[in-house]
Amino acid sequence: MGETDGISINLDKILKEIIPKEIKITDETIDLLKILFKKLIQKFSSDSTLLISSSSRHSLSQEDAIKIVAKSGFGRYIMELEEELKRLKKEETELTNLAK
């Protein structure tokens, strides 16, 4: 199995988890979504490489990722993304507190 096969398997799993069970999607539509996801990830990767190479840092922060998403034309999703990040941080804090 090649690298792209692994990507396809993971995207299949993600699509099955996200798309409501009562909605049926054709194989052609799934293939299109896989292409779109792959292109989006490649664009993000390229933009993040440019951002990091133009600075003295070696890691990408959440703020950097949000800037890249906004510059890629997905600015309308920034608020939703920031809310999800807050929710994840809250869950992480709660888990840490429970572990103590």
WOMOSUL-V525281 format. One record per residue. N is the residue number from 1. SS is DSSP state (@ for helix, = for strand, . for the rest). Layout:
n=N ss=SS
n=N ss=SS
This chain:
n=1 ss=.
n=2 ss=.
n=3 ss=@
n=4 ss=@
n=5 ss=@
n=6 ss=@
n=7 ss=@
n=8 ss=@
n=9 ss=@
n=10 ss=@
n=11 ss=@
n=12 ss=@
n=13 ss=@
n=14 ss=@
n=15 ss=@
n=16 ss=@
n=17 ss=@
n=18 ss=@
n=19 ss=.
n=20 ss=.
n=21 ss=.
n=22 ss=.
n=23 ss=.
n=24 ss=.
n=25 ss=.
n=26 ss=.
n=27 ss=@
n=28 ss=@
n=29 ss=@
n=30 ss=@
n=31 ss=@
n=32 ss=@
n=33 ss=@
n=34 ss=@
n=35 ss=@
n=36 ss=@
n=37 ss=@
n=38 ss=@
n=39 ss=@
n=40 ss=@
n=41 ss=@
n=42 ss=@
n=43 ss=@
n=44 ss=@
n=45 ss=@
n=46 ss=@
n=47 ss=@
n=48 ss=@
n=49 ss=@
n=50 ss=@
n=51 ss=@
n=52 ss=@
n=53 ss=@
n=54 ss=.
n=55 ss=.
n=56 ss=.
n=57 ss=.
n=58 ss=.
n=59 ss=.
n=60 ss=.
n=61 ss=.
n=62 ss=@
n=63 ss=@
n=64 ss=@
n=65 ss=@
n=66 ss=@
n=67 ss=@
n=68 ss=@
n=69 ss=@
n=70 ss=@
n=71 ss=@
n=72 ss=@
n=73 ss=@
n=74 ss=@
n=75 ss=@
n=76 ss=@
n=77 ss=@
n=78 ss=@
n=79 ss=@
n=80 ss=@
n=81 ss=@
n=82 ss=@
n=83 ss=@
n=84 ss=@
n=85 ss=@
n=86 ss=@
n=87 ss=@
n=88 ss=@
n=89 ss=@
n=90 ss=@
n=91 ss=@
n=92 ss=@
n=93 ss=@
n=94 ss=@
n=95 ss=@
n=96 ss=@
n=97 ss=@
n=98 ss=@
n=99 ss=@
n=100 ss=.
